[in-house]
Amino acid sequence: MGRKSLGLEAKDKDALVFEDSPTGIAAGKAAGCKGCGRASSHTAEQIILAEPDWIVEDLNSVVVVGMEGAMVVLEFRNSLVEN
């Protein structure tokens, strides 16, 4: 439902959610998005169990490095976990 309200089709696999809760990460992954978790209100161990694609210390670790058409290209620096 959230993807649809943003105008994203189910086939669009390049959507990314940023979350600091395991349930938020799980919801994003269930919607077919990639997930970037941040251990702040939950422990790193709890975030890891939600299986995000990346875990970062903070959002300063995520840098926009360019554009490819309508897509934003990100670089993850100081990633704690990358799946």
C-alpha positions as CSV (number, residue, x, y, z in Angstrom):
1,M,0.0,0.0,0.0
2,G,2.8,2.5,0.9
3,R,4.6,1.8,-2.4
4,K,1.4,2.4,-4.3
5,S,0.8,5.7,-2.6
6,L,4.4,6.8,-3.7
7,G,3.7,5.7,-7.3
8,L,6.0,2.7,-7.1
9,E,5.0,-0.5,-8.9
10,A,5.4,-3.9,-7.3
11,K,8.0,-4.7,-10.0
12,D,10.2,-1.7,-8.9
13,K,12.9,-3.4,-6.8
14,D,15.1,-0.3,-6.4
15,A,13.1,1.2,-3.5
16,L,15.0,1.7,-0.2
17,V,13.6,2.2,3.3
18,F,15.7,3.7,6.1
19,E,14.6,2.4,9.5
20,D,15.8,2.2,13.1
21,S,13.3,-0.5,14.2
22,P,13.2,-4.2,13.4
23,T,9.4,-4.0,12.6
24,G,10.0,-1.1,10.2
25,I,12.8,-3.0,8.4
26,A,10.6,-6.1,8.2
27,A,7.7,-4.1,6.8
28,G,9.9,-2.5,4.1
29,K,11.4,-5.9,3.2
30,A,7.9,-7.4,3.0
31,A,6.9,-4.6,0.6
32,G,9.8,-5.7,-1.7
33,C,12.1,-2.8,-0.7
34,K,15.7,-3.0,0.2
35,G,16.4,-1.9,3.8
36,C,19.0,0.1,5.6
37,G,18.9,-0.2,9.3
38,R,20.3,2.0,12.0
39,A,20.9,0.8,15.6
40,S,19.6,3.6,17.7
41,S,16.4,2.8,19.6
42,H,17.2,-1.0,19.3
43,T,20.4,-2.9,19.7
44,A,22.6,-3.9,16.7
45,E,21.7,-7.5,17.4
46,Q,17.9,-6.7,17.2
47,I,18.5,-4.8,13.9
48,I,20.6,-7.7,12.5
49,L,17.7,-10.2,13.1
50,A,15.4,-8.1,10.8
51,E,17.9,-8.8,8.0
52,P,18.4,-5.3,6.5
53,D,20.6,-5.1,3.4
54,W,22.8,-2.6,5.2
55,I,23.3,-1.4,8.8
56,V,24.9,2.0,9.3
57,E,26.0,4.0,12.4
58,D,24.0,7.0,11.3
59,L,22.6,8.6,8.1
60,N,25.9,10.5,7.6
61,S,27.2,7.1,6.4
62,V,24.8,7.3,3.4
63,V,26.0,9.6,0.7
64,V,24.3,10.6,-2.6
65,V,27.0,10.2,-5.2
66,G,25.0,10.8,-8.4
67,M,21.9,10.2,-10.5
68,E,21.2,7.6,-13.1
69,G,18.1,8.8,-14.9
70,A,15.4,9.1,-12.2
71,M,17.4,7.0,-9.8
72,V,19.6,8.3,-7.0
73,V,22.9,6.5,-6.6
74,L,24.0,6.0,-3.0
75,E,27.2,5.0,-1.4
76,F,27.2,3.4,2.1
77,R,30.3,4.4,4.1
78,N,31.2,2.8,7.4
79,S,28.6,0.1,6.9
80,L,28.4,-2.1,9.9
81,V,26.7,-4.9,7.9
82,E,26.1,-5.3,4.2
83,N,24.1,-8.3,2.8
